[in-house]
Amino acid sequence: MYNETTHDGEGAHSDHDHHGPAKGLMRWVTTTNHKDIGTLYLWLSFTMLLYGGSMAMVIRLELFQPGLQWVEPHFFNQMTTMHGLVMVFGAIMPAFVGLANWLIPMMIGAPDMALPRMNNWSFWILPFAFTMLASTTLMESGAPAFGWTFYAPLSTTFAPDSTDFFIFAVHLMGISSVMGAINVIATILNMRAPGMTLMKMPLFVWTWLITAYLLIAVMPVLAGAVTMMLTDRHFGTSFFDAAGGGDPVMFQHIFWFFGHPEVYIMILPAFGVISAIIPTFARKPLFGYSSMVYATASIAILSFMVWAHHMFTTGMPVAGELYFMYATILISVPTGVKVFNWVTTMWKGSMTFETPMLWALGFIVMFTIGGLSGLMLGVAPVDTQYHDTYFVVAHFHYVLVTGALYSIIAAFYYWVPKWTGHMYDERLGKIHFWWSTIAVNVLFFPQHFLGLAGMPRRIPDYSLQFAEFNMISSIGGFAFGLAQVFFLYIVIKTIKGGEKATDRVWEGATGLEFEHLSSPPPYHSFNEAPPVK
Amino acid sequence: MSSTTSNEDYYVPHGTYWPIIGSIGLSLTVIGTANFLHGTWSATPIFVGLAIIIFMMYGWFGTVVTESLAGMYNKQVDMSFRWGMGWFIFSEVMFFAAFFGALFYARAYSVPWLDGASNNDATAQYLWPDFEAAWPLLSVPLADKFSEAKHAMGAWGLPAINTLILLTSGLTVTLAHWALKRRDNVWLVYWLFATVALGFGFVFLQAYEYSHAYQDLNLRLDSGIYGSTFYMLTGFHGFHVTMGATMLLVIMIRAAKGHFTPENHFAFEAVAWYWHFVDVVWLGLFIFVYWL
């Protein structure tokens, strides 16, 4: 055990790491502890998942039957907009930052994150930002209703007053993300235990290091984009107004220069999670570790050079379409390397199928489905047909729900025994997996057909020929939503009690957090750096 | 450190109230700004919010300074600060990149396209057939909606002098660093004073240039894409110069109190890095906004 250190008493402040958590509510407000902050992030994320999910329920309810059934079209547009924003910025991103906080210091043998006070601020900006964002729904003008991509001029000339609160909420989220990313980089580069060389780091740490670079590079660009929106709206600038020499399409370029790396921000840490879980339950080391690192870096670099594949129908010159098409398709090579390595890790492994492994396998299969539909969308002439249809909706929900969200849930089941010292209920976990997986495919698979048949996205009503698939999709949606309420029950049950977890937790688990720390780990882990083989 | 494996010397602070105070200040500032823009609130909440932010920064940095002077930070903590500051500056570079991107996009694409370049014959023909592409763009496509500028801002008057001022300040801050390294506290403060004076001098001249642009050239924020990019780029840069000069002023006061040693003066270096970043951004501005 390296948590109960017997240090020699040198250093004037040697007592400071030994205090436990403070008592009461202020513990959570003032904490500088990476585990506390990780927990805060994860609960914020879960709250946002249920909030964003409830808006998805409104969307699926309205689309259950053709015709306007339940909500006004303007309110429907608010729902699609807020659902996307809340899920991307509120559910997925904070969940990964929460995992980073909990895991990175334990995985590299560090006493805490490098900049603990700033770590607190990264989190505590977010509740304010999301309260501001959510409050727009109650405003006279209603919430923003221009889609989560907030294209100009819908978000400038024709936007409701509440858009300004949305703009500032995005600024705050950006500040939070940049500070969080800086902290991750400083922690990984500066806080590793002796012997933990870069190429010995767990892939979750590697993928987060690269994700942090993406965040620092693109969140400020997003801040620039919303700042231009703000000045276009109130101060007479004409960045996105052709009448003054600007261009609404320029908004799309700036947005997607942020937006494309953003999708990798939401999936690279997922790759890290899967790369931890598959070897444990296949009882084999990860196949092709270094190729995984290089593939992650390649994806990150390429992600900066493909943004306009979201804009094939904006009338850009053919040379641009060709370039962005080929560059986009190129990303499938390093992504393919990853999928190949996960499958090869399992080859001839002694596999067992505990709940985290089920979610990880679900990830590999369904993320690949989302990746393949992405390949189709990346082909410029084909995208002309699919653009802004339900095919796109199906595509990005396969990569984000059965991709990113599945990896987050997998990470929860994999590490929660370590965090709490309690095993989750294996039977309930398996029910959660199969319930979710059947439901999510009923929900999203028919949307491919709807899109190919021409149903546009972000529309509250549709032609009669789309009725059956929409009803099927809605039924899947309600079932999937309910499954996540069931997940909330599992989470609370696990925190409150359960079978005592061993320190190693899983027979095949490796890594400092399993090999050198108790379950649950002490409030301050690694007061003495662990030996790294 | 005698032991290579001890993490004990890495200072992990106790709980802190500064972040939550900062969040309250930030939120009040932006909520106040949004309501002010809608005419529902007066400007008072904005200033209260900003005051809270300034209070937070004073307190937070004050705590860090106290801890640093008490010797609570070891080399590894110092390195965390270095990584942190370096990547913070990179994030600032990317913020400016967005606005430079808008400038290049307008100059290379949107303005020529409105005049029919590339595959945009129909755009020019059906939207504003009389529009002619030019840069700096003085005559915008829809003149009624904007206040058109009479002249563009030249490069070789005040902007050139400002370039000289900032480049000189980059030199003086380096001279201050050299003085610090040879324990010459007197010249450290003198050179820092010169740097601060040059920095605020730059801001003053920039403000003078703005008033000239508004009054004599009718070059305004709402003069179309040229005015938009001109003011947003130079405005954010001017804001950063103001911040940098203020930071230098704090460093000067700390230097006068003898806070820095040749071995331990990262606060000085961080601000010097920031100052050089501001300097480099200006060179980009001078070349692409004023000159070419």
Interface residues (C-beta under 8 A of the other chain):
Chain A: T5 H7 D8 E10 G11 A12 H13 S14 H16 D17 H19 A22 M26 R27 V29 T30 T31 T32 G109 A110 P111 D112 A114 L115 P116 R117 M118 N120 W121 W124 I125 P127 F128 M132 D161 D164 F165 I167 F168 H171 L172 I175 V178 A181 I182 N183 I185 A186 T187 L189 N190 M191 A193 P194 I216 A217 V218 M219 P220 V221 A223 G224 A225 T227 M228 T231 H234 F235 G236 T237 S238 F239 A242 A243 G244 G245 G246 D247 V249 M250 H253 I254 F257 G315 P317 H524 F526 N527 E528 A529 P531
Chain B: S2 S3 T4 T5 S6 N7 E8 D9 Y10 Y11 V12 P13 H14 G15 T16 Y17 W18 P19 I20 G22 S23 I24 L26 S27 V30 I31 T33 A34 L37 H38 W60 A70 G71 M72 Q76 M79 S80 F81 W83 G84 W87 F88 F90 S91 E92 M94 F95 A97 A98 F99 G101 A102 Y105 A106 Y109 S110 V111 W113 L114 S118 N119 L127 L137 V140 P141 L142 K145 F146 R220 L221 D222 G224 I225 Y226 G227 S228 T229 Y231 M232
